[in-house]
Amino acid sequence: MAMRVAKAVAAWLTIALTVVGVPMVLALVWRLEPQIDWSEDGLRAALSTLGDGRLVLALFRVAAWGVWWLLVFLLVFEAIAAWRHARAPRMTGLGWLQSFARALVGAAVAVFMTT
């Protein structure tokens, strides 16, 4: 039982850090790097010059936010399925990320299901 509680606590901490900590880090990184002008002229200028890598960093930041939103969506999706005592439908193309979310939610609620 102690191992199950330790896994549940670790899962809850991981979920909290994912939902709260990652956006804080991404927001901090977003402010540290030079900003890109996302208008048509700004993008044309960024793509037509050799540049200093700001466009690539900006695209990585946008991708990181997208992956974070997707993970939070999957965590909520799996939590609702666990609350309903059902298995969430498998989403095509998101197998490894959905499996990670399912494992986190499963470990987090395992203590409550056995008490």
N, C-alpha and C positions, 0 to 999 in steps of 0.2 A: 504494500500500500504506500509506503514511503517513497518508493521509486516512481510510482504513478503520480503522486503529488508533486514530486520534483519535476517530472516531465511536464505536468500541467502548468506549474509556475514558470518554467522555461518557455513554454509555448505562449503563455499570456504575455511575458516580457517581450518575446520576439514579435508578437502581434502589435503590442503597444509601440515598440520601437519602429516597426514598419509603418504603422499608420500615423504616428506623430513625429518620430525622429527623422525619417527620410525626407519628408517635405521641409523640415527645418534646415537640414543640410543642403537640400537642393535650392532653397530660397537663399541661403547664405552664399552658395557658389554662384547663383544667378547674379547676385549683387556685386560679387568680386570681379567678375569678368567684364570686359568692355561689351557694351550692348550693340546689337545689330539693328540697323534701321530696316524693319520688315516691310517697308513700302516697296512698290515696284522699282522705283529708282534706286533705293538702297540695296535691294537684292541684286539688281543689275550691276551696280558698282562693285559689290562684294564678289560677284561671280566673274567679272571681267578683269579684275586685278589679281596679282599674285597673292596679296593679302598676308596676314599674319596668323591665320588659323582661327580667327574669331568665328567665321561661318561654320567651320567644322565643330568647334566647341558649342556653338549655339544649337546646332543640329543634335549633338549628343545630349545636351540638356533637355531639349524637347522630347527626344526619345526616352530619356530617363523618367521624365514626368509621365509619359504615356505608359511605360511599364509599371510605374507606381500606381497609377489609376487603375490599370488592369488588375494588378495584384489586390488592391483594396476591393474592387468589384468582386473578384473571385473569393476573397475572404468572406464578404457579406453573403455571397451566393451559397457558399458552403455552410456558413453559420445558419442561414435560413433552412437549408436542407437538414442540418443536424437537429435544429429545433423542432422540425416537423417529423423527425425520426425517419427520414427518407434519404436515399442516395441522390446527390445532385446529378443531373444529366451531364454527360461528358461533352465538353465543347471542343469542336474540331480545331486542331492547330494549337491548342493551349494545354496539351497533355502534361508536360513537366511542370508548368506553373500551377495548373489546377491540382496536380498531385501534391505539390508543396503546400498549397492552401488547405487542401483536404487533411493532410497530415497535421498541420498546425491546429486547425479547428478541432480535429479529432482528439488530439492530445489535450487541448484546453478544456474540452467538455467531458473528457473521460472520467474525471473525478466526480463530477456531478451525476453522471449516469450510474455510478456504482454505489452511491450513498442513498 
